[in-house]
Amino acid sequence: MPLFRVSGIQISLHFTFFLFIGYFGWEGWRAAGLHGLVWTVAYLVMLFVCITLHEFGHGLTARRYRVQVPRILLTPIGGIIELGSLPRQPRRELAIIAAGPAVNFVLAAFLALWVPWPRLFIADGTIPDTVQSFVQELLRFNIVMGLFNLIPVFPMDGGRMLRAGLATRMPYLRATAIAARVGQLFAAFLVVVVLTVPSRPNYLVAALFTFIYFAAENEYRWIRRQESASPAQAPALGSISTKSSQFDSR
């Protein structure tokens, strides 16, 4: 569902976003009635504002290098930015990808001017029901999202940054192959980790990293086909950013 345009970039919502909001709104209602419903929905909306700003970090930096940015799509697992053909200039690609997590760290630094740092790095699942706790949760979210997207799991932001760094020393296809394999190892490891947590296995995160595992292979094969068809032509890339993401990815 298209919402609006900012700087020529279309912001759209996937229809499952409403199911996502409805489910957690219902959970907030069950936990604390109308009070819980309002705070939960408001918190989720602000999380997706932060995710959108993350994607705009990518998008506006890409526009600086004359890369087309048709759309940002918001889904329950994060934001997906559509980028046109990127120039085969690793330093520019690195700048475009790094801009997303950088936005989260800037937002966290700004929010830290107004509220104390949260005592726990990992959220405890409670509903923020005061302005201070609300802002503290946004602070925590931006730190976690920024760090999460730096994990070198291709095609998340960290994996793409790894690929861009490798591409300064070797051919683009080989750099992509290495980044994809490293990302798949990390993704498989993280699936095992989140499923073996004794207290509460996180099946959603496990599903996300399983998806990323196969996405890495698919993108590598796609780029290999592009190289075979026209080695000088840069491929069109999509960037995924996840919320815990980033998908940055995304």
C-alpha positions in Angstrom: 0.0 0.0 0.0 1.7 3.2 -1.1 1.7 5.9 1.6 3.6 9.0 0.5 6.8 10.2 -1.2 9.8 11.9 0.4 12.5 13.3 -1.9 11.0 11.3 -4.7 11.2 8.0 -2.8 7.9 6.1 -2.5 7.1 4.8 1.0 4.9 1.7 1.0 3.5 -0.7 3.5 3.2 -4.5 3.0 -0.3 -5.7 3.9 1.1 -8.0 6.6 2.2 -4.9 8.5 -1.4 -4.5 9.7 -1.6 -8.1 10.9 1.6 -7.5 12.8 0.3 -4.3 14.4 -3.0 -6.0 15.2 -1.4 -9.0 16.8 0.8 -7.0 19.1 -1.9 -4.5 19.8 -4.1 -7.4 21.0 -1.2 -8.6 23.2 -0.9 -5.1 24.7 -4.7 -5.1 25.4 -4.5 -8.5 27.1 -1.6 -7.3 29.2 -3.0 -3.9 30.3 -6.2 -3.1 28.6 -6.7 0.1 26.6 -3.6 1.5 28.3 -1.4 -1.4 27.0 -3.0 -1.3 23.5 -2.2 2.5 23.1 1.4 2.3 24.3 2.2 -0.9 22.4 0.8 0.4 19.1 2.5 3.8 19.6 5.8 2.1 20.4 5.6 -0.2 17.3 4.8 2.8 15.0 7.9 4.7 16.4 10.1 1.6 15.8 9.1 1.7 12.2 9.7 5.4 12.0 13.3 4.6 13.1 13.5 1.7 10.5 12.3 4.1 7.8 15.0 6.7 8.8 17.6 3.9 8.6 16.5 3.1 5.0 16.6 6.8 4.2 20.2 6.8 5.3 20.9 4.3 2.6 18.6 6.0 0.1 19.7 9.6 0.4 23.4 8.6 0.3 22.7 6.5 -2.8 21.0 9.5 -4.4 24.1 11.5 -3.7 25.9 9.1 -6.1 23.1 9.3 -8.7 21.7 5.9 -7.8 17.9 5.6 -8.4 15.9 4.8 -5.2 12.3 4.0 -6.3 10.9 2.7 -3.1 11.1 1.8 0.6 8.8 -1.1 1.6 8.0 -1.6 5.3 7.3 -5.2 6.3 6.9 -6.9 9.7 10.5 -8.1 9.5 11.9 -4.6 8.7 12.4 -2.3 5.8 13.5 -3.1 2.3 15.0 -0.4 0.1 15.0 -0.8 -3.7 18.2 0.5 -5.3 19.0 0.9 -8.9 22.2 -0.1 -10.5 25.1 0.6 -8.2 28.4 1.7 -9.7 31.3 -0.8 -9.3 33.1 1.5 -6.9 33.4 -0.3 -3.5 34.0 2.9 -1.5 30.8 4.4 -2.7 28.9 1.2 -2.0 30.5 1.1 1.4 29.3 4.6 2.1 25.7 3.8 0.9 25.5 0.7 3.1 27.1 2.2 6.2 24.8 5.2 6.2 21.9 3.1 7.4 23.4 1.9 10.7 25.0 5.4 11.1 21.5 6.9 11.2 20.6 4.6 14.1 23.6 5.6 16.1 22.9 9.3 15.5 19.3 8.8 16.7 20.5 6.9 19.8 23.0 9.7 20.6 20.2 12.3 20.2 17.8 10.3 22.5 20.5 9.8 25.1 20.6 13.6 25.6 17.1 13.4 27.0 16.9 10.2 29.0 19.3 8.0 31.0 20.7 5.0 29.3 18.7 1.9 29.8 20.0 -0.4 32.5 19.6 -3.5 30.4 21.0 -3.9 26.8 18.3 -6.5 25.9 14.6 -5.6 26.3 12.8 -7.5 29.0 9.5 -7.5 27.1 7.6 -5.0 29.3 5.4 -2.4 27.7 6.9 1.1 28.0 4.1 3.1 29.7 5.8 6.4 30.6 7.4 8.9 28.3 10.9 8.2 29.8 10.6 4.4 29.5 9.2 4.9 26.0 12.2 7.0 24.9 14.6 4.7 26.6 13.2 1.7 24.6 13.6 3.7 21.4 17.2 4.4 22.5 17.8 0.8 23.1 16.2 -0.2 19.8 18.4 2.1 17.8 21.6 0.8 19.4 20.6 -2.8 18.9 19.4 -2.2 15.3 22.6 -0.4 14.4 24.8 -3.2 15.8 22.6 -5.9 14.5 22.9 -4.6 10.9 26.7 -4.6 11.2 26.8 -8.4 11.7 28.7 -9.7 8.6 25.7 -11.8 7.3 25.3 -11.1 3.6 23.0 -9.6 2.3 22.5 -7.6 5.5 24.3 -4.3 5.8 27.3 -5.8 7.5 27.7 -8.5 4.9 27.4 -5.9 2.1 30.1 -3.8 3.8 32.3 -6.9 4.0 31.7 -7.5 0.3 32.6 -3.8 -0.6 35.8 -4.0 1.5 36.8 -7.3 -0.3 36.0 -5.8 -3.7 38.7 -3.2 -3.2 41.3 -6.1 -3.4 39.7 -8.7 -5.7 37.0 -9.1 -8.4 33.5 -8.2 -7.5 32.1 -11.7 -8.1 34.8 -13.4 -5.9 34.2 -10.8 -3.2 30.4 -11.6 -3.3 31.1 -15.3 -3.1 33.3 -14.9 0.0 30.8 -12.5 1.7 28.0 -14.9 0.9 29.8 -17.9 2.4 30.9 -16.0 5.5 27.3 -14.8 5.9 25.9 -18.3 5.6 28.2 -19.5 8.3 27.2 -16.7 10.6 23.5 -17.2 9.8 23.7 -21.0 10.5 25.5 -20.4 13.8 22.9 -17.8 14.9 20.0 -20.1 14.1 21.5 -22.7 16.4 22.2 -20.1 19.1 18.7 -18.6 19.2 17.0 -22.1 19.1 19.1 -23.4 22.0 18.5 -20.6 24.4 17.3 -22.5 27.5 14.8 -19.9 28.7 13.0 -18.9 25.5 14.0 -20.0 22.0 13.3 -17.3 19.5 11.7 -19.0 16.5 11.1 -15.7 14.7 14.8 -14.7 14.7 15.7 -18.3 13.7 13.3 -18.0 10.7 14.8 -14.7 9.8 18.4 -16.0 9.7 17.2 -19.1 7.8 15.7 -16.8 5.2 19.0 -14.8 5.1 21.0 -18.0 4.6 19.2 -18.8 1.4 19.0 -15.1 0.3 22.8 -14.9 0.3 23.1 -17.9 -2.1 20.3 -16.5 -4.3 22.0 -13.1 -4.6 25.4 -14.6 -5.3 23.9 -16.7 -8.1 22.1 -13.7 -9.5 25.3 -11.6 -9.6 27.1 -14.5 -11.2 24.5 -14.5 -14.0 24.9 -10.8 -14.4 28.6 -11.1 -14.6 28.3 -13.8 -17.3 25.8 -11.8 -19.3 27.5 -8.4 -19.1 30.6 -8.2 -16.9 30.8 -4.4 -17.2 27.2 -3.8 -16.1 26.5 -3.2 -12.5 23.6 -5.2 -11.0 20.5 -3.8 -9.4 20.7 -4.4 -5.7 18.1 -4.5 -3.0 19.2 -3.7 0.5 17.4 -5.3 3.5 17.5 -3.9 7.0 15.9 -5.8 9.8 14.6 -4.8 13.0 15.8 -7.6 15.1 15.6 -6.3 11.3 17.5 -5.1 9.4 16.0 -6.7 6.6 19.2 -4.2 6.2 17.6 -6.3 5.8 17.6 -5.4 4.0 
